């Protein structure tokens, strides 16, 4: 087991409300992998507005041991914190010390994105194959494709230029409605899809490279419209939308070749508050009904640092 590299601030006596953010270096593809893929797990004390710890996410086994491959989804599952490491590795980390307890590759996992815990299973989004894998005791118990006939109607092939490639939707995240309906986010199709009813729930504007979907009411969903640097609320019944957050920052003009400054990615809801990851290294809290920014914690000013997932520690946020 490889020990985490971390820095910590003095522990406050009062209760801490922790927020976890995975962060990946976002460079253009020609950048050296050593600089492009350096990734970390940042732990925030939300009320203090401070970084509690930062753990570098590295592969701990095999020939790639010590390498940072890019840090993706997060989930608290089975009493531990699970971290997705690009492209097919999951780490089980101790929920207190955050040390790696287990690390394993998932057969058939292609370009891992989001993790979710539901119904006793760990749901793993295999974006490269447009599938969701249900893991029980670290074994794939079920595999479901998003490429159903109805979803195929919204396929986009521009990313790979191949009409027969597997990654035709870029299925990146999943959520559930109040009645258990399964909601998929298809980034390349700019669509939110009701996989239970097998119908599109939202298609097109204002979605542009969407990520994450969280119900905030019986028929409203909060979604990050990443490529236009916004977070929006979609009313799936009345088919109207409103913007609750917009980032107006522009990439720096210092020669750093970055791709995602200002992108919104990573989302968690607590009551009426949405916690949004914003590149390059910030978590923003927004009151969903009003769209008012009610909190903001910065953890990096490196323009390459892009949040991927945001998770509230369920022990702290009741």
C-alpha positions in Angstrom: 0.0 0.0 0.0 1.3 3.4 -0.9 0.7 6.1 1.7 -1.1 9.2 0.6 0.8 12.4 0.3 -1.1 15.1 2.2 -1.0 18.3 4.0 -3.3 19.2 6.9 -4.4 22.2 8.9 -4.9 22.2 12.6 -8.1 20.4 13.6 -10.8 22.7 15.0 -12.7 21.5 18.1 -16.1 22.2 16.6 -17.7 19.9 14.1 -16.4 20.1 10.6 -18.6 19.8 7.5 -16.3 18.1 4.9 -16.6 18.5 1.2 -14.6 16.3 -1.1 -13.5 17.3 -4.6 -11.6 15.3 -7.1 -9.3 17.5 -9.3 -7.6 16.6 -12.6 -5.1 18.6 -14.5 -6.8 19.6 -17.8 -4.3 20.3 -20.6 -4.6 19.9 -24.3 -3.8 16.4 -25.5 -0.3 17.2 -26.7 0.9 18.2 -23.2 3.2 15.8 -21.5 1.2 13.2 -19.5 3.2 14.0 -16.3 1.8 17.5 -16.3 -1.6 16.7 -17.9 -2.8 14.0 -15.6 -1.6 15.0 -12.1 -4.6 14.6 -9.9 -5.7 14.9 -6.3 -8.5 14.6 -3.8 -9.1 17.8 -1.9 -10.9 17.8 1.4 -12.5 21.1 2.4 -13.8 22.3 5.7 -16.7 24.2 4.3 -17.6 26.4 7.3 -14.0 27.5 7.8 -13.5 28.0 4.0 -10.2 26.0 4.3 -8.4 23.1 2.8 -8.2 20.3 5.4 -6.1 18.0 3.3 -5.0 17.2 -0.2 -4.2 13.6 -1.2 -2.4 12.9 -4.5 -4.2 10.2 -6.4 -1.7 7.7 -7.8 -1.9 4.1 -8.9 -0.6 1.9 -6.1 -0.1 -1.5 -7.9 1.5 -3.0 -10.9 3.7 -1.5 -13.6 1.9 1.9 -13.3 2.5 2.2 -9.6 3.2 5.8 -8.6 1.7 7.3 -11.7 -1.1 9.7 -11.6 -3.7 8.8 -14.3 -6.4 11.3 -13.7 -8.9 11.4 -10.9 -12.7 11.0 -11.6 -15.8 10.0 -9.6 -16.4 9.8 -5.9 -18.8 7.8 -3.7 -19.2 6.8 -0.1 -20.1 3.1 -0.2 -19.9 0.3 2.2 -18.3 2.4 4.9 -15.5 3.7 2.7 -14.7 6.4 0.2 -14.4 5.1 -3.4 -12.3 7.1 -5.9 -12.3 6.4 -9.6 -8.8 6.6 -11.3 -8.7 6.9 -15.1 -9.3 4.7 -17.0 -10.4 1.6 -15.2 -9.1 1.6 -11.6 -11.1 2.0 -8.4 -9.6 2.8 -5.0 -11.3 2.0 -1.7 -10.0 4.5 0.9 -10.5 4.7 4.6 -13.1 7.3 5.3 -11.2 8.8 8.2 -7.5 8.7 7.2 -8.2 8.4 3.5 -5.4 5.9 3.1 -5.8 3.3 0.2 -7.2 0.1 1.7 -7.8 -1.7 -1.7 -7.2 -0.9 -5.3 -8.5 -3.0 -8.2 -9.2 -2.9 -11.9 -12.7 -3.4 -13.1 -13.0 -5.8 -16.1 -14.8 -4.1 -19.0 -14.6 -0.6 -17.5 -13.7 1.9 -20.2 -12.9 5.6 -19.3 -14.5 5.6 -15.8 -16.5 8.7 -14.9 -19.1 8.9 -12.1 -19.6 6.7 -9.1 -22.8 6.3 -7.2 -23.9 4.1 -4.2 -27.5 2.8 -4.4 -29.3 -0.3 -3.3 -26.2 -2.0 -1.9 -24.4 -1.7 -5.2 -21.6 0.6 -6.4 -22.8 2.1 -9.7 -19.8 2.8 -12.0 -20.3 4.8 -15.2 -18.2 3.4 -18.1 -18.3 6.4 -20.4 -16.1 4.9 -23.1 -18.6 2.0 -23.6 -21.7 3.9 -22.6 -22.5 1.4 -19.9 -23.2 1.4 -16.2 -21.6 -1.4 -14.2 -23.1 -2.5 -10.9 -20.4 -3.8 -8.5 -21.1 -5.9 -5.4 -18.0 -6.9 -3.3 -15.8 -5.5 -6.1 -17.2 -7.8 -8.7 -19.3 -6.8 -11.7 -22.8 -8.2 -10.8 -24.7 -6.5 -13.6 -23.8 -4.5 -16.8 -26.4 -2.3 -18.5 -25.9 -0.5 -21.8 -27.2 3.0 -22.4 -27.3 2.4 -26.1 -30.9 1.3 -26.3 -32.9 1.9 -29.5 -34.5 5.0 -28.1 -31.2 6.5 -26.8 -29.6 5.7 -30.2 -31.8 8.3 -31.7 -29.7 10.9 -29.9 -26.3 9.5 -30.8 -23.5 11.9 -31.8 -20.4 10.5 -33.5 -18.3 13.6 -33.9 -15.9 12.8 -31.1 -14.3 9.8 -32.7 -15.5 10.2 -36.3 -16.7 6.6 -36.4 -20.4 5.8 -36.7 -19.8 2.4 -35.2 -17.7 3.4 -32.2 -18.9 2.5 -28.7 -18.6 6.0 -27.3 -21.5 7.5 -29.2 -23.4 9.2 -26.3 -20.5 10.0 -23.9 -22.8 8.8 -21.0 -21.1 10.4 -18.0 -23.4 10.5 -15.0 -26.6 9.1 -13.5 -29.2 10.3 -11.0 -32.6 9.2 -9.6 -35.9 10.9 -9.4 -38.3 10.8 -6.4 -40.1 7.7 -7.8 -36.9 5.9 -8.6 -36.7 6.9 -12.2 -33.1 6.5 -13.6 -31.8 9.6 -15.3 -28.8 9.6 -17.6 -26.7 12.5 -18.8 -25.4 12.1 -22.4 -22.7 14.8 -22.9 -22.2 14.5 -26.6 -25.9 14.5 -27.3 -26.6 17.4 -25.0 -29.4 15.3 -23.5 -30.8 14.2 -20.2 -32.5 10.8 -20.7 -35.1 9.0 -18.6 -33.7 5.5 -18.8 -36.7 4.0 -16.9 -39.3 5.4 -19.3 -37.0 5.2 -22.3 -37.6 8.7 -23.4 -35.6 11.9 -23.6 -36.3 14.2 -20.6 -34.4 17.2 -22.0 -32.6 17.8 -25.3 -30.5 20.7 -26.5 -30.4 24.3 -25.2 -29.3 25.3 -22.6 -27.3 22.1 -22.4 -23.8 22.1 -23.9 -21.6 19.3 -22.7 -23.7 18.6 -19.7 -22.5 16.7 -16.6 -24.3 15.6 -13.4 -28.0 15.6 -12.7 -29.7 16.0 -9.3 -33.4 16.3 -8.7 -34.2 19.4 -6.6 -38.0 18.9 -6.7 -40.5 16.4 -8.0 -40.0 17.5 -11.6 -36.9 19.9 -11.6 -33.3 18.8 -12.1 -30.1 20.7 -11.5 -27.6 20.1 -14.3 -24.1 21.5 -15.1 -24.0 22.8 -18.6 -20.2 22.7 -18.6 -19.1 24.0 -21.9 -21.1 27.3 -21.5 -19.9 27.6 -17.9 -23.3 27.4 -16.3 -25.4 25.4 -13.9 -29.1 25.3 -14.8 -32.4 24.0 -13.4 -34.5 22.1 -15.9 -38.3 21.9 -15.4 -39.0 18.5 -17.0 -42.8 19.0 -16.9 -43.2 22.6 -18.1 -40.1 22.4 -20.4 -38.6 25.7 -19.1 -35.1 26.3 -17.8 -33.3 28.9 -15.7 -29.7 29.6 -14.9 -28.6 29.5 -11.3 -24.9 30.0 -11.8 -22.8 31.4 -14.6 -19.0 31.7 -14.6 -17.7 34.6 -16.6 -13.9 34.1 -16.1 -11.8 33.8 -19.2 -8.6 31.6 -19.7 -5.4 33.4 -18.7 -3.3 34.9 -21.5 0.0 33.6 -20.1 0.7 30.9 -22.6 -0.7 28.1 -20.4 -2.5 25.7 -22.8 -5.6 24.8 -20.9 -9.0 23.6 -22.0 -11.6 24.1 -19.2 -11.2 27.3 -17.3 -14.7 28.3 -16.0 -16.3 24.9 -16.7 -18.8 23.7 -14.1 -18.4 20.1 -13.2 -19.2 18.1 -10.1 -22.5 18.7 -8.3 -24.0 17.8 -4.9 -27.3 19.0 -3.3 -28.1 19.6 0.4 -31.5 20.9 1.0 -32.0 24.0 -1.2 -28.2 24.4 -1.8 -26.3 23.2 -4.8 -22.5 22.7 -4.4 -20.8 23.1 -7.8 -17.2 22.4 -8.9 -15.9 25.2 -11.0 -12.5 25.2 -12.8 -9.8 26.1 -12.0 -10.1 25.0 -8.4 -13.2 26.2 -6.6 -16.4 24.9 -5.0 -19.3 27.2 -5.1 -22.6 27.0 -3.1 -25.7 28.4 -4.7 -29.2 28.7 -3.3 -31.3 26.9 -5.9 -34.5 28.8 -5.7 -32.9 32.3 -5.9 -29.7 31.6 -7.8 -27.8 33.5 -5.1 -24.2 32.4 -4.4 -24.1 31.7 -0.7 -20.6 30.3 -0.3 -17.3 29.9 -2.1 -14.1 28.0 -1.3 -11.1 28.2 -3.5 -8.4 25.6 -3.3 -6.2 26.2 -6.3 -5.3 29.1 -8.6 -3.6 26.8 -11.1 -5.5 27.3 -14.4 -5.1 23.6 -15.2 -6.9 22.4 -12.1 -10.4 21.2 -13.0 -12.8 19.8 -10.5 -14.4 16.5 -11.6 -16.7 15.3 -8.7 -18.1 17.0 -5.6 -19.2 15.0 -2.6 -20.6 16.0 0.8 -19.5 13.7 3.6 -22.8 12.1 4.7 -21.5 12.0 8.3 -21.4 15.8 8.4 -24.3 16.8 6.2 -27.5 15.4 7.8 
